[in-house]
Amino acid sequence: MTAYYILFDSHEQAIRLHGTLHEAGLPTTISPTPRQASVCCGVSLMVPENEIERVRAYLADHSCIYKSVERVEQEFNARRDIYC
């Protein structure tokens, strides 16, 4: 499974952007940052693969604050991978 994560320098940035994207109708999920993505604040936003281009466009058009967007190949474990 391919997943995309928006990484941040602080959890406050993640929470703020999650709300902003939600209001814009763009789905994201607050999740722990995968180790293979980066060392950051530990909180990231997971973006569905089918929405990543719309989210990237929104981030660029609105000068949003974030560290990076990372693509991560991972296996989904339904018993472990439960997010808010």
C-alpha positions in Angstrom: 0.0 0.0 0.0 1.3 3.5 -0.8 0.6 6.1 1.7 1.5 9.8 1.8 2.4 11.7 4.9 2.6 15.4 5.5 5.4 16.0 8.1 5.8 18.9 10.5 8.2 20.5 13.0 5.5 20.6 15.7 2.3 18.8 16.5 0.5 22.2 16.6 1.3 22.7 12.9 -0.2 19.3 12.2 -3.4 20.0 14.1 -3.9 23.4 12.5 -3.4 22.1 9.0 -5.7 19.1 9.6 -8.5 21.6 10.4 -7.7 23.8 7.5 -7.7 20.9 5.0 -10.9 19.5 6.6 -12.7 22.9 6.1 -11.5 22.8 2.4 -13.0 19.4 1.9 -9.7 17.6 1.7 -9.5 14.3 3.7 -6.5 13.7 6.0 -6.0 11.5 9.0 -3.9 12.4 12.0 -1.4 9.6 12.5 2.0 8.8 14.0 4.9 9.5 11.6 6.3 6.2 10.2 10.0 5.8 11.1 10.9 5.3 7.4 9.5 8.8 6.5 11.6 11.0 8.8 12.4 12.1 12.2 10.1 15.0 13.0 7.7 15.9 15.8 6.1 12.4 15.6 2.7 13.6 14.4 1.8 13.7 10.7 -1.2 13.8 8.4 -1.8 10.7 6.3 -3.3 11.6 2.9 -5.2 9.1 0.7 -3.3 8.2 -2.5 -6.2 9.4 -4.6 -6.2 12.8 -3.0 -2.5 13.6 -2.9 -2.5 15.9 -6.0 -5.4 18.0 -4.7 -3.7 18.3 -1.3 -0.3 19.2 -2.9 -2.0 21.9 -5.0 -3.8 23.3 -1.9 -0.6 23.4 0.1 1.2 25.3 -2.7 -1.7 27.7 -3.4 -2.2 28.6 0.3 1.4 28.8 1.5 0.7 26.2 4.2 3.3 25.5 6.9 4.7 22.0 6.9 8.1 20.2 6.7 7.6 17.9 3.7 5.3 15.4 2.0 6.7 11.9 1.9 5.6 8.8 0.0 5.9 5.6 2.1 5.4 2.0 0.9 3.9 0.0 3.7 1.8 -3.0 4.6 -1.5 -2.3 6.2 -2.3 -4.2 9.4 -6.0 -3.8 10.3 -5.3 -4.8 14.0 -2.6 -2.2 14.4 -3.1 0.6 12.0 -6.1 2.4 13.6 -6.0 6.2 13.4 -8.1 9.1 14.6 
